[in-house]
Amino acid sequence: MRLGWRWAALKNGLMDEAAYRTEFFIQILSSAAVPAAVQIVLWYALFKVGGNTEVAGWGYQELIHYTLVSTLFTQIRGGDHDFELQEMIRTGGLSNYLLRPASVIQFVYLRGVGAKLLIASMGLVLGSLVLAWLGMAPTRMPGAMLLAVLGNIIHYQISAALATTAFLWEEAYSVLMVKNMIVALLSGETIPLNMFPESLQWLWKATPFYLFVFGPTQYALGNWSNDEFFYQLGVAGIWIVAGWLMIRVSWGFGMKRYLSLGG
């Protein structure tokens, strides 16, 4: 009887694990395939239906390559950590984490970054194969993936700082949603950033968002030299330091307000 109960428990546990893994991979595939399909249809309409030979200096094949490679990096940036933080603040659940040895910022990030690192590992292998298939250098993929992972850190830092608006405003969720829409546009996830009009190029150059998708894709495709890549690594390092300072200042003010309200 006891053996049968244990076997049933083990079987249920394996089934739950298999279901979780299946859901995880389906979520990755759907979030990657749909935006890529939309872009491919757009490029087809512009070139094959519209008869264009190039758009903003990009040919049809170049844009297809950009879509295929950039899709790998769009899965690494972002996450729902910022929404989790703002919900903790809004509901008062933050109090449960204040006594942990690690700060709540580090705890929330480390708890969720494992999935992104797994995706990055899968993307590294798949991206190397894609680049080899396209006749490009697969050796560029590790550097590109490194830049994308640094972009993930920067994105979380900015998001964590913005999440502190929940200390002041209960509907901070909308602030984070607007941030996500801006990031989707200025990261190169929606279109290559070269397509911005010359007068608007400063919009994406003034933010670190291009490091999330556009930058890694440019390096992977060979459009950035090694010197440019190392320069951008330095830029990413500066933004990480700036993000750390933003968190220190925003959460410093926020925690004072949170503690005073709870006192």
N, C-alpha and C positions, 0 to 999 in steps of 0.2 A: 504493500500500500504506500509506504513511504517512498520506495523507489519509483513507483509510478507518479507520485506527486512531484518528485524532483525532476523526472524526465519531462513532465508537462511544463514545469516552470522553465526548464532549460530550452525547451522547444519554443515556448512563447517568447523568451528573451531573444532567441536567434531570429524569430520572425519579426520582432519589433526592430531589431538592429538592421535586418535586411530592408524593412520598410523605410527606415530612416535614411539608409544609404541610397535607396532608390529615389526617394523624394529629394534628397540633396542633389543628386546628379541630374534629375529631371529639371530642377529649379535652375541649375547652372546652364543646361542646354537651352532652356526656353528663354532665359534672360539674355543669352548670347545670340541665339538664332534669329529672334524676332527683329531686333535693331539691325542686324547684319542684312537680313532679307529686305528690309525697308530701304537701306542704302543701295543695295544692289539693284533693286527695282528703279530707284531714282537715277542711278548712273545709266542704266539701260534706256530709260526714257530720254535722258539728255543726249546720249550719244547715238544710240541705234534708232530711236524714234525721231528725236529732234534733229539729228544730222550734225551735231557739233563734233569737231575734231579734238577740241580741248576746252577745259573750263578752268580759268585762273591758272593756266600753265600746266594743268594736270590732264593726261590722256586717260582714255577709258581703262586700259590695262593697269595703269598706275593707281587709279582710284579703287579698282577691284582688289589690288594687292593691299592697299591701305585698309580697306574694310576687313579683309581676312585677318590681317595681323593685328589691327587695333582692337578687334573683338576680344582677343586674348587678354589685353590689358584692361579693358572695361570691367572685366570680372574681378579684378584685383582691387581697384579703387573703391572707396566708400565702405558701406556697411550700415548697420542700424544702431551702432553704439551711441550716437548722439541722441537718438530718440529714446534709447534706454536711459540715458543720463537725465534728460529733461523730465521723463516720467518719474524717475526716482525723486527728483526735486519737487515736482508738482504734487505727488502723493504723500511725501514725507518719508518714503522708503529709504531715502539717503541715510537716515539715522542708523539703519542696520549695518551700514558699511563703514561708518566713521571710526570704529574701533579695530578694524583690520590692520595688520602690519603694513600692507601696501596701501597707497592712496587709492581712492575710489576711481580716479582717472586711469591709473595703471591697471587696476584690477579688472575694470570693464573691458579695457582694450586687450589685455592678455587673455581674458576668457574667450574673446571672440576672434582673435587674430589667427588661431589655429586653422580655421576653415579657409581663410585667405591664403595662408602659407601652403596649404594643400593644393589650392587652385593654382597658385604661382608655380608649384612644382610640376603640376600637370601641364600648365601653359608653357613652361620651359621646354618640356619634352616635345609637346605638340608643335610649338612655335619653331623649334629647331627643324623638325620634319617639314613643316610648311615652307620655311625659308630654303631648305635644300631642294624641295620640289619646285620652287619658283626660280631656282638657279642662283640663289643669293647665298651669302656667307652665314651659316648657322652659328658660327662662333660669336656673332654679335648678340645672340639671344640672351646669354647670361647677364651681360651688361644692361641690356634693355629691361630685363626683368628686375634687376637690382634697382634701377631708376623707378620702376613702377611700384616696388615695395616701399621705397622711400616716399613716393607720392602718397601711398596709403597712410603712412605715418603722419605726413603733413595734413592730409585731409581730416584725419581723426583729431589732430590738435586744433585745427580751425573749428571743427564741428563741436568739440568739447567746450571751447571758449564760447561759441554761440549758444550752446545749451544752457549757459548760465542766465540767459534771458528769462528762464523759467523762475528764477528767484524774484523777478520783477513782474512778470506777466504770465498768467496761467496758460495762455494760448501760444506758448513758445513753439509749438509744433509747426505752426505756419511759417515761422522764421526759418526753420530747418528745411521745410519743403521748398521755399524760395531759393535757399542756398543750393539745394540739390539740382534745381532747374538751371541755375547759373553755372554750376560746375559741369553739368552735362553739355552745355554749349561751349564753355571756355576751356574744357579739357581736351577737346578734339574728338569726343565720343560721337557727336552728331554729324559734324563735317570736319574735314581737315582745316586747320586754323589758317592756312595760307589763303583760303578762299575769302577771308574777311577783306573788305575794302581797305586800301592802303591807309586811309584816314582813320580806320578803326582798329588797326593792328595793335595799337597800344593797349586795347582792352584786355587782350589775353596775355600780352607781354608783361603787364603790370601785376599779374597774379601768378601764384605758383601752380595754378590748375593745369597748365599745359604740360607739366611734368607727370601728370597722372596717366595720360593716354597718348597725346600727340608726340611728346618728346620720346618716350620709349619706342613708338612706332617709327619715328623718323630715324632713330639710330638703328633699329632692327633692319629697316629697308635700305640702309646705306646712304641716306640723305644727310646724315650728320657725320662729320669726321670724328676720329678718336679725340682730337683736341677739343672739339665742341662738346663731346660727351663728357669729358672730364671737367670742363667748365661748368656744365649743367649739374654735375654731381656737387660741385662747390656751391652752386646756387641752391640746390636742395638742402645742403648742410646749413646754409644761412637761414633758410625758411624754417628748418626744424628748430633752430635756436630761437627764432622769432616766435614760433608756435609755442614753445615752452614758456617764453615770457608772457605771451597772451594768456595762457592757462593760469600762470602764477597770479597775474593781476586780476583777471576776471573771477577766478574761483576764490581769490583772497577777499575781494569785495562781497562776492555772493555768500560765502560761508559766514561772514560777519552778519549779514542780514538774516541768513537762515537760523543761526544760533540765537540772535536777538529775538526772532519771532517765536522760537521754541522755548525761550527762557521764561 
